[in-house]
Amino acid sequence: MDFSFTPDQESLRGHVQELLRAVCPPEYAERCDREARPPREAYEALAKHGWLGLTIPAEYGGSGGSAIDLAILLEEAGRHFEELGVWVFRTLTYGGYAVLQHGTPEQRRALLPRVARGELSFCLGLTEPQAGSDAAALATRATRDGDSYVINGQKVFTSGMDISDYCLLVTRTATGEKKQQGITNFLVDTRLPGIEVRRIETLGMRAIGTTQVFYMDVRVPLSAVLGEVDRGWEAVDSYLWYERLCLSAARTGAASAAFDYALNYAKTRKQFGRAIGEFQAISHKLADMKVMLDLSRMLVYRFAWLLAQGKATRHDAAVVKLYAAESYKAISDMGLQILGGYGYCMEYPMQRFFRDSRVAVIGAGTSEIQRNIIARGLGL
């Protein structure tokens, strides 16, 4: 396998780095986290320069980029501010990839050019209070009523709902022999009457955060259906594969930033007359962090290549999600230990990496679920 990037991809990385250095410096990310406000200025800057159209086909105003291109963009966004990368990924996955794969011609023409121009933001409504890891056990119901559907139910951990124009909402429209049957996806305008959004206070990921959402007799037109009625679970599964690439790329970028900060600190902080990085207890931590970071990046781009080739499997998606998430958590934890007392202080960024990384092994499929998927792939 050729691990090199094309000249265009190297240029892509360079342009994104240059832009994000200007619009998303460390103090900006720190302020967004502290004030619990989304990085709107940075997001809009990426949109203005065409990056939200990276994977949208040229016929809809995008660049037609590959999964590898997307991983590069999200790794760099995550390196500067993970939540910025996560915001971008949600729009490009649930508004770009999902509509491109399963949208009607009318939905594609109406939505994809606006996604490419950065005019629309998207989120996913899947998890429910009683349907977390067992996501297909969802109970939010959409009932056909003439030329529309009426939606009732509750979702939790719908991250970005309060800053999104559309929610890709996963509902139950029928009851089948298996819980994966009878599921239908909708593109729901978040401003419709009957939708109540409540912000959830969380340990990390505070800039965009997450919400619980109540749907009370929310009426949507038939044109809001995305894909086939009663057969939406397979589509959701494909979106989650794409999600695992995106999250893993952004988290690898964030882990890289945490590693760089810890390495620089270890080289400059002196105790007992020399830099603490010269002590084996610290240098071995940094060596382990470097190995995890390199493996995480390799798995991200391997999976991106498999997606681009149409060869990716559920097993592959679970491997990259598991390793990138666990590595980010471990790297930020060791980084905080290297900083010692300063790592525990809110004025230093390592505490944000530590807090944000904790959800990596919980959200979008826990590490335990990923191990289950991998084990099944091994025939166990």
C-alpha positions as CSV (number, residue, x, y, z in Angstrom):
1,M,0.0,0.0,0.0
2,D,1.3,3.5,-0.9
3,F,1.2,5.7,2.2
4,S,2.2,8.9,0.5
5,F,-0.2,11.7,-0.2
6,T,-0.6,13.3,-3.6
7,P,0.8,16.8,-4.3
8,D,-2.8,18.0,-4.2
9,Q,-3.4,16.4,-0.8
10,E,-0.2,17.9,0.6
11,S,-1.4,21.3,-0.7
12,L,-4.8,20.7,0.9
13,R,-3.2,20.1,4.2
14,G,-1.0,23.2,3.9
15,H,-3.8,25.5,3.0
16,V,-6.0,24.2,5.8
17,Q,-3.2,24.6,8.3
18,E,-2.5,28.1,7.2
19,L,-6.2,29.1,7.5
20,L,-6.7,27.5,10.9
21,R,-3.6,29.1,12.3
22,A,-5.2,32.4,11.5
23,V,-8.9,31.7,12.5
24,C,-8.5,29.1,15.2
25,P,-5.4,29.8,17.4
26,P,-5.1,28.1,20.8
27,E,-6.5,31.1,22.7
28,Y,-9.6,31.0,20.5
29,A,-10.3,27.3,21.2
30,E,-9.7,27.9,24.9
31,R,-12.2,30.8,24.9
32,C,-14.9,28.7,23.1
33,D,-14.5,25.9,25.6
34,R,-14.5,28.2,28.6
35,E,-17.5,30.2,27.5
36,A,-19.4,27.1,26.1
37,R,-19.9,28.7,22.7
38,P,-19.5,27.1,19.3
39,P,-16.5,28.0,17.2
40,R,-18.7,29.8,14.6
41,E,-16.1,32.2,13.3
42,A,-13.7,29.3,12.5
43,Y,-16.5,27.2,11.0
44,E,-17.7,30.1,8.8
45,A,-14.1,30.7,7.7
46,L,-13.8,27.1,6.5
47,A,-17.1,27.5,4.7
48,K,-16.0,30.8,3.1
49,H,-12.9,29.1,1.7
50,G,-14.9,26.2,0.3
51,W,-13.8,23.4,2.7
52,L,-17.4,22.4,3.5
53,G,-17.8,21.4,-0.1
54,L,-14.7,19.2,-0.1
55,T,-16.6,15.9,-0.5
56,I,-19.6,17.3,-2.4
57,P,-19.6,16.4,-6.1
58,A,-18.7,19.2,-8.5
59,E,-22.2,19.2,-10.0
60,Y,-23.5,20.4,-6.7
61,G,-20.9,23.1,-6.2
62,G,-18.3,21.0,-4.3
63,S,-14.8,19.7,-5.0
64,G,-15.6,16.0,-5.3
65,G,-12.9,15.1,-2.8
66,S,-12.2,11.5,-1.5
67,A,-12.5,10.0,2.0
68,I,-8.7,10.5,2.3
69,D,-9.1,14.2,1.6
70,L,-11.8,14.4,4.2
71,A,-9.5,12.7,6.8
72,I,-6.8,15.2,6.1
73,L,-9.2,18.1,6.6
74,L,-10.6,16.7,9.8
75,E,-7.2,15.7,11.3
76,E,-6.0,19.3,10.8
77,A,-9.3,20.8,12.2
78,G,-9.0,18.4,15.2
79,R,-5.4,19.4,15.7
80,H,-6.5,23.1,16.2
81,F,-9.8,22.4,18.0
82,E,-11.5,19.0,18.1
83,E,-15.0,20.5,18.4
84,L,-14.5,22.4,15.2
85,G,-13.6,19.2,13.4
86,V,-16.6,17.5,14.9
87,W,-19.0,20.3,13.7
88,V,-17.6,20.0,10.2
89,F,-17.8,16.2,10.2
90,R,-21.5,16.2,11.2
91,T,-22.5,18.5,8.4
92,L,-20.4,16.6,5.8
93,T,-21.7,13.2,7.0
94,Y,-25.4,13.8,7.8
95,G,-25.9,16.6,5.3
96,G,-23.4,15.7,2.6
97,Y,-22.7,12.0,2.6
98,A,-26.2,10.9,3.7
99,V,-28.1,13.1,1.2
100,L,-25.7,12.1,-1.6
101,Q,-26.1,8.4,-0.9
102,H,-29.9,8.2,-0.2
103,G,-31.5,11.5,-1.1
104,T,-33.9,12.0,-3.9
105,P,-32.8,14.1,-6.9
106,E,-34.9,17.0,-5.5
107,Q,-33.2,16.7,-2.0
108,R,-29.8,16.6,-3.6
109,R,-30.4,19.7,-5.7
110,A,-32.0,21.6,-2.8
111,L,-29.5,20.7,0.0
112,L,-26.1,19.8,-1.4
113,P,-25.2,23.1,-2.9
114,R,-26.1,24.8,0.3
115,V,-24.0,22.4,2.3
116,A,-21.1,23.1,-0.1
117,R,-21.5,26.9,0.5
118,G,-21.6,26.4,4.3
119,E,-25.2,27.7,4.5
120,L,-26.6,24.6,6.3
121,S,-25.5,22.7,9.4
122,F,-26.7,19.1,10.3
123,C,-26.8,16.8,13.2
124,L,-27.9,13.2,14.0
125,G,-30.8,12.2,16.2
126,L,-30.3,8.5,17.0
127,T,-29.7,7.8,20.7
128,E,-32.6,7.6,23.2
129,P,-32.8,7.3,26.9
130,Q,-33.6,3.5,26.6
131,A,-31.7,3.0,23.3
132,G,-28.0,3.7,23.6
133,S,-25.6,0.9,22.7
134,D,-28.7,-0.9,21.6
135,A,-29.5,1.9,19.2
136,A,-31.9,-0.1,17.0
137,A,-34.3,-0.5,20.0
138,L,-35.3,3.2,19.4
139,A,-39.0,4.1,20.1
140,T,-39.4,7.6,18.7
141,R,-42.3,7.1,16.3
142,A,-43.3,8.7,13.0
143,T,-46.9,8.1,12.0
144,R,-48.2,8.6,8.5
145,D,-51.1,11.2,8.4
146,G,-52.1,12.0,4.8
147,D,-49.4,13.9,3.0
148,S,-47.2,14.1,6.1
149,Y,-45.7,12.3,9.1
150,V,-46.3,13.2,12.8
151,I,-43.3,12.5,15.0
152,N,-43.4,11.9,18.8
153,G,-40.6,10.8,21.1
154,Q,-37.5,11.7,22.9
155,K,-33.8,11.7,21.8
156,V,-30.8,12.2,24.0
157,F,-27.2,13.2,23.1
158,T,-28.3,14.8,19.9
159,S,-25.1,16.9,19.7
160,G,-25.3,20.2,17.9
161,M,-29.1,20.2,17.7
162,D,-29.2,23.8,18.9
163,I,-26.9,25.1,16.2
164,S,-28.1,22.9,13.3
165,D,-30.6,23.7,10.5
166,Y,-31.5,20.0,10.0
167,C,-31.5,16.9,12.1
168,L,-31.2,13.5,10.4
169,L,-33.7,11.9,12.7
170,V,-34.0,8.1,13.0
171,T,-37.5,7.0,13.8
172,R,-39.7,3.9,14.0
173,T,-42.5,3.7,11.4
174,A,-43.4,0.0,11.8
175,T,-42.8,-3.0,14.0
176,G,-41.0,-6.0,12.4
177,E,-39.7,-9.3,13.5
178,K,-36.3,-7.7,14.1
179,K,-35.8,-4.3,15.8
180,Q,-33.8,-3.2,12.8
181,Q,-36.9,-3.4,10.6
182,G,-39.5,-0.6,10.4
183,I,-37.0,2.2,10.8
184,T,-37.2,5.4,8.7
185,N,-34.9,8.4,8.5
186,F,-36.1,12.0,8.1
187,L,-34.4,15.3,7.4
188,V,-36.2,17.4,10.1
189,D,-36.1,21.2,10.1
190,T,-34.9,22.0,13.6
191,R,-37.2,25.1,13.8
192,L,-40.5,23.2,13.4
193,P,-43.2,23.6,16.0
194,G,-43.3,20.9,18.6
195,I,-39.5,20.5,19.0
196,E,-38.1,21.3,22.4
197,V,-34.3,21.3,22.9
198,R,-32.6,21.2,26.3
199,R,-28.8,21.6,26.6
200,I,-27.0,18.9,28.7
201,E,-24.1,20.1,30.9
202,T,-21.1,17.8,30.2
203,L,-17.6,17.2,31.5
204,G,-16.0,18.0,28.1
205,M,-16.9,19.0,24.6
206,R,-18.5,22.1,26.0
207,A,-18.2,24.5,23.1
208,I,-20.9,22.7,21.0
209,G,-22.0,20.3,23.6
210,T,-25.0,18.0,23.4
211,T,-28.7,18.1,24.0
212,Q,-31.8,16.2,24.7
213,V,-34.7,16.7,22.3
214,F,-38.4,16.2,22.7
215,Y,-40.6,15.8,19.6
216,M,-44.3,16.5,20.4
217,D,-46.6,16.1,17.4
218,V,-44.0,17.4,15.0
219,R,-45.4,17.4,11.5
220,V,-43.0,16.9,8.6
221,P,-43.9,16.5,4.9
222,L,-43.4,13.3,2.9
223,S,-40.5,15.1,1.2
224,A,-38.6,14.9,4.5
225,V,-38.1,11.1,4.2
226,L,-34.5,10.2,3.5
227,G,-34.2,6.9,1.7
228,E,-36.7,4.0,1.9
229,V,-39.6,3.9,4.4
230,D,-39.2,1.1,7.0
231,R,-35.8,0.2,5.6
232,G,-33.6,2.9,7.0
233,W,-31.4,1.0,9.4
234,E,-28.9,-0.2,6.8
235,A,-28.5,3.4,5.7
236,V,-27.9,4.5,9.3
237,D,-25.2,1.8,9.6
238,S,-23.4,3.2,6.6
239,Y,-23.5,6.7,8.1
240,L,-21.9,5.4,11.3
241,W,-19.1,3.8,9.3
242,Y,-18.4,7.2,7.8
243,E,-18.8,8.8,11.2
244,R,-16.1,6.6,12.6
245,L,-13.6,7.7,10.0
246,C,-14.4,11.3,10.7
247,L,-14.3,11.2,14.4
248,S,-11.1,9.1,14.4
249,A,-9.4,11.6,12.1
250,A,-10.4,14.6,14.3
251,R,-9.4,12.8,17.4
252,T,-6.0,11.8,16.0
253,G,-5.5,15.5,15.2
254,A,-6.4,16.4,18.8
255,A,-4.2,13.7,20.2
256,S,-1.3,15.0,18.1
257,A,-1.8,18.5,19.6
258,A,-1.8,17.0,23.1
259,F,1.4,15.1,22.4
260,D,3.1,18.1,20.9
261,Y,2.2,20.2,24.0
262,A,3.5,17.5,26.4
263,L,6.7,17.0,24.4
264,N,7.5,20.7,24.4
265,Y,6.8,20.9,28.1
266,A,9.0,18.0,28.8
267,K,11.9,19.6,26.9
268,T,11.6,23.0,28.7
269,R,10.5,22.1,32.2
270,K,13.5,21.6,34.5
271,Q,13.7,19.8,37.8
272,F,16.7,18.4,39.6
273,G,18.9,20.5,37.2
274,R,17.7,19.1,33.9
275,A,14.8,18.9,31.6
276,I,12.2,16.4,32.8
277,G,12.1,14.8,29.4
278,E,15.6,13.4,30.1
279,F,14.3,11.2,32.9
280,Q,13.3,7.8,31.7
281,A,10.0,7.9,33.5
282,I,8.9,10.8,31.2
283,S,10.7,9.8,28.0
284,H,9.1,6.4,28.0
285,K,5.7,8.0,28.3
286,L,6.4,10.2,25.4
287,A,7.7,7.2,23.4
288,D,4.5,5.3,24.1
289,M,2.4,8.3,23.1
290,K,4.3,8.6,19.8
291,V,3.7,5.0,18.9
292,M,0.0,5.3,19.7
293,L,-0.2,8.4,17.7
294,D,1.5,7.0,14.6
295,L,-0.6,3.8,14.7
296,S,-3.8,5.8,15.1
297,R,-2.9,8.0,12.1
298,M,-2.0,4.9,10.0
299,L,-5.4,3.2,10.9
300,V,-7.3,6.4,10.0
301,Y,-5.8,6.6,6.5
302,R,-5.9,2.9,5.9
303,F,-9.7,3.0,6.7
304,A,-10.1,6.1,4.5
305,W,-8.4,4.3,1.6
306,L,-10.6,1.2,2.2
307,L,-13.7,3.4,2.0
308,A,-12.5,5.1,-1.1
309,Q,-11.9,1.7,-2.7
310,G,-15.3,0.4,-1.6
311,K,-13.5,-2.3,0.4
312,A,-14.3,-1.2,4.0
313,T,-16.0,-3.5,6.4
314,R,-17.8,-3.1,9.7
315,H,-14.8,-4.8,11.3
316,D,-12.5,-2.2,9.9
317,A,-14.7,0.7,11.1
318,A,-14.7,-0.8,14.6
319,V,-10.9,-1.2,14.6
320,V,-10.1,2.4,13.7
321,K,-12.8,3.8,16.1
322,L,-11.6,1.7,19.0
323,Y,-7.9,2.4,18.6
324,A,-8.1,6.1,17.8
325,A,-10.5,6.7,20.8
326,E,-8.5,4.7,23.3
327,S,-5.2,6.2,22.1
328,Y,-6.5,9.8,22.4
329,K,-7.7,9.0,25.9
330,A,-4.3,7.5,26.9
331,I,-2.3,10.2,25.3
332,S,-4.2,13.0,27.0
333,D,-4.0,11.2,30.3
334,M,-0.2,10.7,30.1
335,G,0.2,14.2,28.9
336,L,-1.6,15.5,31.9
337,Q,0.7,13.4,34.1
338,I,3.8,14.8,32.4
339,L,2.6,18.4,33.2
340,G,2.0,17.3,36.8
341,G,0.1,20.0,38.9
342,Y,0.0,22.3,35.9
343,G,-1.8,19.7,33.9
344,Y,-4.6,19.9,36.5
345,C,-4.9,23.7,36.2
346,M,-7.6,25.1,34.0
347,E,-5.3,27.7,32.4
348,Y,-3.3,25.0,30.6
349,P,-4.9,23.2,27.6
350,M,-4.0,19.6,28.7
351,Q,-7.0,19.5,31.0
352,R,-9.3,20.2,27.9
353,F,-7.7,17.3,26.0
354,F,-8.2,15.1,29.1
355,R,-11.9,16.1,29.4
356,D,-12.7,15.9,25.8
357,S,-11.0,12.6,25.2
358,R,-13.1,10.8,27.8
359,V,-16.2,10.8,25.6
360,A,-14.2,9.3,22.7
361,V,-14.5,5.8,24.3
362,I,-18.2,6.3,25.1
363,G,-19.9,8.2,22.2
364,A,-20.6,7.0,18.7
365,G,-20.3,3.4,19.9
366,T,-18.5,2.5,23.2
367,S,-15.2,0.7,23.2
368,E,-16.9,-2.3,24.5
369,I,-19.3,-2.4,21.5
370,Q,-16.4,-2.0,19.1
371,R,-14.6,-5.0,20.7
372,N,-17.8,-7.0,20.3
373,I,-17.9,-6.1,16.6
374,I,-14.3,-7.0,16.1
375,A,-14.8,-10.3,18.0
376,R,-17.8,-11.2,15.8
377,G,-15.6,-10.5,12.8
378,L,-13.2,-13.1,14.1
379,G,-16.0,-15.6,14.2
380,L,-16.3,-15.5,18.0
